[in-house]
Every structure is written in C-alpha cells, then in structure tokens.
Amino acid sequence: MEKLKQIKLTKKHLHIALILLGMAFILLPAFHANIWFDESYSVAISNNHSFAEIWSIGGHDVHPVLYYWMLKIISLIFGNHMMIYHLFSVIAVTLLGILGYTHIRKDFGENTGILFTFFAFLFPVNVVYASEIRMYAWAMLFVTIMGIYAYRIFKGKSSAKNWIIFAIFSLFSAYTHYYGLMAAGIVNILLFAYLLKQAITQKKFTKDMRNFIIQGVIQILLYIPWIVSLLLQVSQVSKGFWIGIKFPDTLIEMFSFQFTGNLGDTLHIDNWLACVYGLIFTVYLIYLYIHNRKTQLLNKEERKPAKYAILVYGAVILGAAIVSLIIWRPIIYARYFLVVTGLFIFFLAYTMAKLGTPKLNMVMMTLTVLVALVVNINLIEVNYDASNQEPIQYVASHVQEGDIFVYGNEGSGFVISANFPQYQQYFYDGARWNVEEAYKAYGPNMKTVYNLNELENYTGRIWFINSNNYALQEEAMQKYPSIELIERKSFKTKYQKYQYSFAITEKKE
C-alpha cells in the first residue's frame, strides 16, 4: 500500500514538472514584437478605442468582442507592447495545460490528466498558436472549461458552483468566437436533452432542469445585445470570399492544420510530414477503437467522456459546414478549429489513457515531441529573425511629422498602421471589400478611400506601402505629376513571409 502511494506521489510530481517544462517550451518563441494582419487588427482595436467603441466597431468584424475587451485591459495595465500581447495568449495555453492537473486528473484519472497536459503544451498546433495575438487560445480554454463543467453536471455534480462556472464559460465561449457560440449551443442542447430525459424518467420537474432553465435564460438575455451584430455578421461573412473551399486541397489543409498548424504557405514542418504525423495518429486511434470493440475494455458508461468530446468537436465542424451551405459562402476555416481543439486533445488523452498500451502511447508521445521540437525550432528561427523588425525600424528612422501613409488591402500596410497609429493613413479599398466600418479599428487617423482623389488638395510627403510592388505609387504619380519620388525600399521578413515595399514621395503644390 505504501508503494502504491509512492507511485501516485511520483506521478503528481511528474505532472507538475510537465506543466513547468511545457510552459517553458511554449514561451521560447514568444518574446518578440512581430505582428501580421490579423494580429494588427487585435492590437489596433484594443489600443485605439474604448470598450464601447470596441463593441460598436466589433459588430462589423467577423468575431465577437470579448477577447478585444480582454486585450484592452492588458493595454491599460501594461501599455501598447506587442510582446506583452503575445505573452497574454501564452497564459491561456498555460491555463489549459494546468487544467490537466486541477480538473482532468481529478475527474478522469491520473493518466488522462498527464496526457491532457502533455498535449495541451506539445500538440504542435498549440505550440504554433500559443503566442498568437488573437482570440483562439482563449476561446479554446473557455470551451474546454465549459465542457468540463457540463460533464460534471451530467455526472450528477450539480452544485451551484458548477452551474455558475458552466454558465459563465458558456457565455464567454459565445462572446469570444462564433465557433465558440456553436460549441456552447451544442453543449447546452446535449445537456438539456439529458436533463429532459431524466425529468421524464422521474416524472417530475427536477432541480437540475430548473437550474438549466435559469442559467439558459440568463445566457440568452446576456447574449441578446449581440444577436443583431451576429445577424449582421452572417451577411458580411457571406462576402468574405477570402475563405475558399477547394476539394480535396482544403480538406487536406484542415487535416494537416489540426495536427501541426500548417496553413496556406505558412509551413512549420513539411506538409507531407504533417500529413504523415496526422495519419499515424488517426490510424492509432482507429486501432484503439477496434481493439476496444473486440475486448470491451471500456463499458458504455466509460466510453461517454471521449464520445461526448468528439461529438461536440465534430458537431461544430458540421455546423460550420451547414451554415456555409445555407449562406452559400464558406465560414469553415482551418484556423477556427482551434476553438474546439481542447476537446480534441481531451479525446486523444482519454482514449490513449484508457485504451492505449504504455509502449504504444510512448511511441506516439515521442513522435509528438519530435514534431513539436521541429515546429518550435522553426518558430524560434522565424520569430527572432532580424529581418522582421527591419521594416518597422526603417519607418521609425525615416518618417517625419506630417507624413501620411497610403496602402492597399495587403497585410503589410496594416502592420505599419498598428505600429504607427499617430500618422494619418488612407486604406485604398479599390476592390470594395465593404470593410470601412470594421477597419475603423485602426483608429481615427485611418480613413478608407476608394480612389486617390483624397490626395487632390494635399501637399507634402506621402508613403505608399505595398507588399511586393510599387503599384500604388506608380498609379498616384500617373494621376498627379506633381508627386516626386524620394526613395524606394523593400524588405522581406520571415514572420508570416511578409514583404514590405515602401515608396517615399512628396507632392508639390
């Protein structure tokens, strides 16, 4: 008996050590100040606007506003520092890993808890997005906490504390991302169905059903203010032609992304290796499922935790696909899977802990460590490359008081905007993307224009910013012969493979 206690104590120590090592691992590539377009939006809306303005402008964006509010609080406490914003996301993934010790271990056993913590920190896609200045890490955390407390209620632990935490994180999930809204809706529906069945069986209006209705009504009332914005989003996202579905390429991309974070031409590991890693994991999970069917290692009740986790995960993806068909524009996008990746990680951890053999589990964990190491080494090399800050340093050393920036619908211009919001800027929306209201996020000094007529009565220095050409500057000089070129300079950075083409000009009277 004493020996068993010693083994258990050792596992606890191992678990704590895993948390500390995992936190250090995801921190390694996080100490940088680089941003790309999506991150520039997060920085701009939170730094340039009040909470009320974030709500108003956020109604024209494609995500709810809770994360932007959270980032606003961070900016008020620490100031507008890109590195702090990156580290803020690291906190979310760290808390996700800690859940393995504080919640998963207690609810589902020591081994499941350790494996959950292991994958929370070392699942390659989590390593990639642990420091992204976006809402995905926090949405993943909120959805996972919601799922944990929903299952506790499902198992009969329906204390006031559990109901309150479930309701709070259900609402947080919905206010952080629309995939979080779908996850919250599905979890609430599943819980309602179970409680309704229970009430019918008992032939009475149960206390749990009463609690569910109370918290459900509160959630709906608190979400109503955003419903109008949601309806607006459906209309605007339907114009988001940047999200494309191309079979089978998109399905392969979604698959490789979920395992390694590869997306588009941003590859953290060779795509074929990403697919091989994902396929090996998939084959292993199928093997465990078939093995359990033959041996019945887990009974029906014991299979429920993994079953419900993967059910919600799959239902969210299916729901996104159905909405895409209804509005005839895709809103199913690989990066959005991060919102429910915590549930996927739990599915992996529980299945491996309950059905896997120590040797095969160790093989899969070793493979994961190797892939995560390759991914993290790549991230470190990319994030700390000196080229990333060269465009920012160039602007800082050459910009003069009274200069204006003009840029098109390319990420590089918006990165400069977020770093230098004090200068007058013009977003040249030649393609008519219908984003004028959303792009008010970039502050009062940013104006959306649909041609270059704004420069008609302007005299002074103009920066034309493109990604990899000087088309804007050439168009402007054709329209206004009084514009003289002062200097051209281009940069290639490793961060998101962004390119910057600066043309400094001056328009004479």
C-alpha positions in Angstrom: 0.0 0.0 0.0 2.8 2.3 0.8 4.5 1.6 -2.5 1.3 2.5 -4.4 1.1 5.8 -2.5 4.7 6.5 -3.5 3.9 5.8 -7.2 1.0 8.2 -7.1 3.1 10.9 -5.5 5.7 10.4 -8.2 3.1 10.9 -10.9 1.9 14.1 -9.3 5.5 15.4 -9.3 5.9 14.3 -12.9 2.7 16.2 -13.7 3.8 19.4 -12.1 7.2 19.1 -13.8 5.4 18.6 -17.1 3.5 21.8 -16.6 6.6 23.8 -15.9 8.5 22.3 -18.8 5.5 22.8 -21.1 5.2 26.4 -20.1 8.9 27.0 -20.8 8.5 25.2 -24.2 5.7 27.5 -25.5 7.4 30.6 -24.0 10.6 30.0 -26.1 9.4 31.6 -29.3 7.0 34.2 -27.7 9.4 37.0 -26.7 9.1 39.1 -29.9 7.2 42.2 -31.2 6.2 40.9 -34.7 2.7 41.0 -35.9 0.8 40.2 -39.1 -2.5 41.5 -40.4 -4.9 39.6 -38.1 -2.8 40.5 -35.1 -2.6 44.1 -36.2 -6.4 44.2 -36.0 -6.4 42.9 -32.5 -3.7 45.4 -31.5 -5.4 48.4 -33.2 -9.0 47.9 -32.0 -7.9 47.3 -28.4 -5.3 50.1 -28.2 -7.2 52.8 -30.1 -10.7 52.5 -28.7 -12.8 52.5 -25.6 -14.8 49.4 -24.5 -18.0 50.9 -26.0 -16.2 51.7 -29.3 -14.8 48.2 -29.4 -18.4 46.9 -29.1 -19.6 49.1 -31.9 -16.7 48.5 -34.3 -16.6 44.8 -33.4 -20.1 44.5 -34.7 -18.7 44.8 -38.2 -15.8 42.4 -37.7 -16.1 38.6 -38.1 -15.6 37.7 -34.4 -17.3 38.8 -31.1 -15.6 41.2 -28.9 -14.7 39.6 -25.5 -11.1 39.0 -26.5 -10.6 42.5 -27.7 -12.0 43.8 -24.3 -9.5 41.5 -22.5 -6.7 42.8 -24.6 -7.9 46.4 -23.9 -7.5 45.7 -20.2 -4.0 44.4 -20.8 -3.1 47.5 -22.8 -4.4 49.7 -20.0 -2.3 47.9 -17.4 0.9 47.4 -19.4 0.7 49.8 -22.3 0.8 49.1 -26.1 3.5 46.4 -26.1 3.4 43.7 -28.8 5.5 41.3 -26.7 3.0 41.6 -23.8 0.1 40.8 -26.1 1.9 37.7 -27.3 2.6 36.6 -23.7 -1.1 37.2 -22.9 -2.0 34.3 -25.3 0.6 32.1 -23.7 -1.2 32.5 -20.4 -4.3 30.9 -22.0 -2.5 27.8 -23.2 -0.7 27.5 -19.9 -4.0 27.5 -18.0 -5.3 24.9 -20.5 -2.3 22.7 -19.6 -2.9 23.3 -15.9 -6.5 22.0 -16.3 -5.0 18.6 -16.8 -3.8 18.7 -13.2 -6.6 20.6 -11.5 -9.6 19.2 -13.3 -8.9 16.4 -15.8 -6.8 14.4 -13.4 -9.5 14.6 -10.7 -12.4 13.8 -12.9 -10.9 11.2 -15.3 -7.7 9.8 -13.6 -4.0 10.5 -13.3 -3.0 9.2 -16.7 -5.7 11.1 -18.6 -4.7 14.3 -16.8 -1.0 13.8 -17.6 -1.7 13.1 -21.2 -4.1 16.1 -21.5 -1.4 18.4 -20.0 1.2 16.8 -22.4 -0.9 17.5 -25.5 -2.0 20.9 -24.3 1.6 22.1 -24.3 3.1 19.9 -27.0 0.4 19.3 -29.6 2.2 21.1 -32.5 -0.8 23.3 -33.5 -0.9 24.6 -29.9 2.8 25.4 -29.9 2.2 27.5 -33.1 -0.7 29.5 -31.8 0.3 29.7 -28.1 1.5 33.3 -28.7 -0.7 34.5 -31.5 -2.3 37.9 -30.7 -5.8 36.5 -31.5 -8.7 35.0 -29.6 -8.1 31.4 -30.5 -6.1 30.3 -27.4 -8.6 31.9 -25.0 -11.6 30.5 -26.9 -10.0 27.1 -26.7 -9.6 27.5 -22.9 -13.2 28.8 -22.4 -14.7 26.0 -24.5 -12.7 23.3 -22.6 -13.7 24.7 -19.2 -17.4 24.8 -20.3 -17.1 21.2 -21.4 -15.6 20.1 -18.1 -18.3 21.6 -16.0 -21.1 20.4 -18.4 -19.8 16.9 -17.9 -19.6 17.3 -14.1 -23.3 18.3 -14.1 -24.0 15.4 -16.5 -22.4 13.1 -13.9 -24.7 14.4 -11.1 -22.3 17.0 -9.6 -24.9 19.8 -10.0 -23.7 22.2 -7.3 -24.4 25.9 -7.5 -20.7 26.5 -8.2 -20.7 24.0 -11.1 -23.8 25.6 -12.7 -22.4 29.1 -12.3 -19.0 28.2 -13.8 -20.6 26.3 -16.7 -22.9 29.3 -17.5 -20.1 31.8 -17.3 -17.8 29.9 -19.6 -20.6 29.0 -22.0 -21.2 32.7 -22.3 -17.5 33.5 -22.6 -17.2 31.0 -25.4 -20.0 32.5 -27.3 -18.6 36.1 -26.9 -15.1 35.1 -28.0 -15.7 33.3 -31.3 -18.6 32.1 -33.4 -17.3 28.6 -33.3 -17.4 29.0 -29.5 -21.0 30.1 -29.9 -21.7 26.9 -31.8 -19.9 24.8 -29.2 -21.8 26.4 -26.4 -25.1 25.9 -28.2 -24.3 22.2 -28.9 -23.2 21.5 -25.3 -26.3 23.3 -23.9 -28.6 21.3 -26.2 -26.9 18.0 -25.2 -27.2 18.8 -21.5 -30.8 19.9 -21.9 -31.6 16.6 -23.8 -30.1 14.6 -21.0 -31.9 16.5 -18.2 -35.2 16.4 -20.1 -34.8 12.6 -20.4 -34.0 12.4 -16.7 -37.1 14.5 -15.8 -39.4 12.4 -18.0 -38.0 9.2 -16.4 -38.6 10.6 -12.9 -41.9 12.1 -14.0 -41.2 15.4 -12.3 -39.7 18.8 -12.9 -36.2 18.2 -11.5 -34.0 20.6 -9.7 -31.3 20.2 -12.4 -33.9 21.1 -15.1 -34.8 24.2 -13.1 -31.2 25.2 -12.8 -30.6 24.6 -16.5 -33.6 26.8 -17.5 -32.4 29.6 -15.1 -28.9 29.7 -16.4 -30.1 29.2 -20.0 -32.4 32.2 -19.8 -29.6 34.3 -18.3 -27.2 33.3 -21.0 -29.7 34.2 -23.7 -30.6 37.5 -22.2 -26.9 38.4 -21.9 -26.3 37.4 -25.5 -29.3 39.2 -27.0 -27.3 42.5 -27.3 -25.0 40.7 -29.7 -27.7 38.9 -31.7 -28.2 41.9 -34.0 -24.5 42.0 -34.6 -24.5 38.3 -35.3 -27.1 38.6 -37.9 -25.0 41.4 -39.5 -22.0 39.1 -39.4 -23.9 36.4 -41.4 -24.4 39.0 -44.1 -20.9 40.3 -44.0 -19.1 37.0 -43.7 -21.0 35.8 -46.8 -19.0 38.4 -48.7 -15.8 37.0 -47.2 -14.6 35.5 -50.4 -11.1 35.2 -49.0 -12.3 31.9 -47.3 -12.3 29.4 -50.1 -13.2 25.7 -50.4 -11.3 23.7 -52.9 -11.6 19.9 -52.7 -9.5 18.0 -51.8 -6.9 20.6 -51.1 -8.9 22.3 -48.4 -9.7 19.1 -46.5 -6.0 18.1 -46.6 -5.1 21.6 -45.3 -7.7 21.3 -42.5 -6.3 17.9 -41.5 -2.6 18.9 -41.5 -3.5 22.2 -39.7 -5.3 20.4 -36.8 -2.2 18.4 -36.1 0.7 20.8 -36.9 -0.7 24.3 -37.5 0.4 24.4 -41.2 -1.9 26.8 -43.1 -1.6 28.1 -46.6 2.0 28.8 -47.4 2.9 29.2 -43.7 4.5 25.8 -43.1 6.1 25.0 -39.7 7.0 21.5 -40.9 7.0 19.9 -44.4 3.4 19.3 -45.4 4.0 15.7 -46.2 5.4 15.1 -42.7 2.4 16.9 -41.2 0.1 14.6 -43.0 2.1 11.5 -42.1 2.0 12.5 -38.4 -1.7 13.1 -38.6 -2.3 9.8 -40.4 -0.2 7.8 -37.9 -2.3 9.4 -35.0 -5.5 8.6 -36.9 -4.6 5.0 -37.5 -3.6 4.6 -33.9 -7.0 5.9 -32.7 -8.8 3.7 -35.1 -6.8 0.7 -33.9 -7.7 1.5 -30.3 -11.4 1.8 -31.2 -11.4 -1.6 -33.0 -9.4 -3.1 -30.2 -11.9 -1.9 -27.6 -14.8 -3.3 -29.8 -13.2 -6.7 -29.6 -12.1 -6.7 -26.0 -14.7 -4.4 -24.4 -12.1 -2.8 -22.1 -14.4 0.1 -21.6 -18.1 -0.3 -21.0 -20.8 2.1 -22.4 -20.5 4.5 -19.4 -16.8 4.6 -19.5 -16.8 5.5 -23.2 -19.0 8.5 -22.7 -16.4 11.2 -21.9 -14.5 10.6 -25.2 -17.7 10.1 -27.1 -19.2 13.4 -26.0 -15.9 15.4 -26.6 -15.5 14.2 -30.1 -19.3 14.6 -30.7 -19.2 18.3 -29.8 -15.9 18.7 -31.8 -17.5 17.1 -34.9 -20.8 18.8 -34.5 -19.1 22.3 -34.5 -17.3 21.5 -37.8 -20.5 20.0 -39.3 -22.5 23.1 -38.1 -20.0 25.4 -39.8 -20.3 23.4 -43.0 -24.1 23.6 -42.9 -24.1 27.3 -42.3 -21.7 27.6 -45.2 -24.2 25.9 -47.4 -27.1 28.0 -46.2 -25.4 31.3 -46.9 -23.6 29.9 -49.9 -20.3 31.2 -48.7 -17.8 29.1 -46.6 -17.2 30.0 -43.0 -15.5 26.7 -42.4 -11.8 27.6 -42.0 -8.9 25.5 -40.6 -7.7 28.1 -38.1 -11.2 28.3 -36.5 -10.8 24.6 -35.4 -8.5 25.9 -32.6 -11.6 26.9 -30.7 -12.6 23.2 -30.2 -9.0 21.8 -30.2 -9.1 21.5 -26.4 -12.0 18.9 -26.8 -10.0 17.1 -29.4 -7.0 17.0 -27.1 -9.2 15.6 -24.3 -10.4 12.9 -26.7 -6.8 11.9 -27.5 -5.8 11.9 -23.9 -8.7 9.9 -22.6 -8.7 7.4 -25.4 -4.9 6.8 -25.1 -5.1 6.7 -21.2 -7.9 4.2 -21.1 -7.2 2.0 -24.2 -3.6 2.5 -25.2 -0.7 0.4 -24.1 2.2 2.1 -22.3 4.6 1.2 -25.1 2.4 2.4 -28.0 1.4 5.6 -26.1 5.1 6.3 -25.5 5.8 5.9 -29.2 3.0 8.4 -30.0 4.2 10.8 -27.4 7.8 10.6 -28.6 6.6 11.2 -32.2 4.7 14.3 -30.9 7.7 15.6 -29.0 9.8 15.3 -32.2 7.3 17.1 -34.4 6.8 19.7 -31.7 10.5 20.3 -31.5 10.8 20.7 -35.2 7.9 23.1 -35.2 9.2 25.1 -32.2 12.7 25.4 -33.6 11.2 26.7 -36.8 9.1 29.2 -34.8 12.1 30.4 -32.9 14.1 30.9 -36.1 11.3 32.8 -37.8 10.2 34.9 -34.8 13.6 36.1 -33.8 15.0 36.7 -37.3 16.4 40.2 -37.5 14.6 40.9 -40.8 11.2 41.0 -39.0 11.8 44.4 -37.4 13.7 46.0 -40.3 10.6 47.5 -41.9 9.4 49.0 -38.5 12.9 50.4 -37.9 13.1 51.8 -41.4 9.8 53.7 -40.9 10.7 54.9 -37.5 14.0 56.3 -38.8 12.6 57.9 -41.9 9.1 59.1 -41.1 8.6 62.8 -40.5 5.9 64.8 -38.8 3.0 65.5 -41.2 3.7 62.4 -43.3 0.8 60.3 -44.5 0.6 56.6 -45.3 -1.4 55.1 -48.3 -1.8 51.4 -48.6 -4.0 48.8 -50.2 -5.6 45.6 -49.0 -2.3 43.8 -48.1 -1.3 42.9 -44.6 2.0 44.9 -44.6 0.2 48.3 -44.7 -1.9 47.4 -41.7 1.1 46.2 -39.7 2.6 49.6 -40.2 -0.7 51.2 -39.2 -0.8 49.3 -36.0 2.8 50.3 -35.1 2.4 54.0 -36.1 -1.3 54.9 -35.4 -0.4 58.6 -34.8 0.1 59.3 -38.5 -2.7 60.0 -41.0 -3.4 56.9 -43.1 -5.5 56.0 -46.1 -6.6 52.5 -46.8 -7.2 52.3 -50.6 -10.1 49.8 -50.9 -10.0 49.5 -54.7 -11.7 46.1 -54.6 -14.6 47.4 -52.5 -14.3 44.9 -49.7 -17.1 46.6 -47.7 -14.9 46.8 -44.6 -15.0 50.5 -43.9 -16.8 50.2 -40.6 -14.7 47.2 -39.4 -11.4 49.0 -40.3 -12.3 51.9 -38.1 -10.5 49.7 -35.6 -7.2 51.2 -36.9 -8.1 54.5 -35.2 -9.3 58.0 -36.0 -6.3 58.6 -38.2 -7.2 55.8 -40.6 -9.7 56.6 -43.4 -11.0 54.2 -46.1 -10.9 55.6 -49.6 -12.0 54.1 -52.9 -9.7 56.1 -55.2 -6.8 58.6 -54.9 -8.9 61.7 -55.1 -8.2 62.3 -51.4 -4.7 63.5 -52.5 -6.1 66.2 -54.8 -5.6 69.1 -52.4 -2.8 67.6 -50.4 0.8 68.8 -50.4 3.6 67.1 -48.5 5.2 63.7 -48.0 3.4 60.5 -48.8 4.4 56.9 -48.0 2.9 54.4 -50.5 3.1 50.9 -48.9 2.6 47.7 -50.8 3.5 44.1 -50.2 5.9 43.3 -53.1 5.4 46.0 -55.7 5.1 49.8 -56.1 1.8 49.8 -58.0 0.1 52.4 -55.7 3.0 54.8 -56.0 3.0 54.4 -59.8 -0.8 54.9 -60.0 -0.5 58.0 -57.9 2.3 59.5 -59.9 0.4 58.9 -63.1 -2.6 60.7 -61.7 -0.6 63.5 -60.0 2.5 64.5 -62.0 3.5 66.8 -59.1 4.4 63.8 -57.0 8.1 63.2 -56.9 9.8 60.0 -55.8 12.2 60.5 -52.8 13.2 56.9 -52.1 12.1 53.3 -52.6 12.9 50.5 -50.2 11.7 46.9 -50.0 12.0 44.3 -47.2 11.4 40.5 -47.0 10.7 39.2 -43.5 10.4 35.7 -42.2 7.4 36.4 -40.0 4.4 35.1 -42.0 6.7 35.7 -45.0 5.6 39.3 -45.2 7.0 41.7 -47.7 7.1 45.4 -47.5 7.6 47.8 -50.4 7.9 51.5 -49.3 7.9 54.4 -51.7 8.5 57.7 -50.0 7.3 60.6 -52.2 6.5 64.2 -51.9 3.5 66.0 -53.6 4.4 69.6 -54.6 1.9 72.4 -54.8 
